[in-house]
Amino acid sequence: MLGARGMAHHSLEIRRRFRLGKRRFYLVFVLGRENRVRDRLMSDRPRSDFSETLSSVGLLCLWLSPLVLAAIALRWMFAGT
């Protein structure tokens, strides 16, 4: 349910729509101060530092993979020139 929570105010908020072929995508990046109460923060906390690190590395790989694939594709396209 997109937009069910309404618009929050963040220090940095980037919202972009883009098209890739026949499909449309929506990118949202928000950055701001933590406003959740302590009880909710503790319940949302990962089980261990290892799982937090692992999820951060996985998220970083997801974010960087399109850039790496684009660089490989560009290198492959311009390799013959």
Secondary structure, DSSP 8 states (H G I E B T S, - for coil): -TTTT-----SEEEEEEEEETTEEEEEEEEE------HHHHHHHS-SSHHHHHHHHHHHHHHHHHHHHHHHHHHHHHTTT-
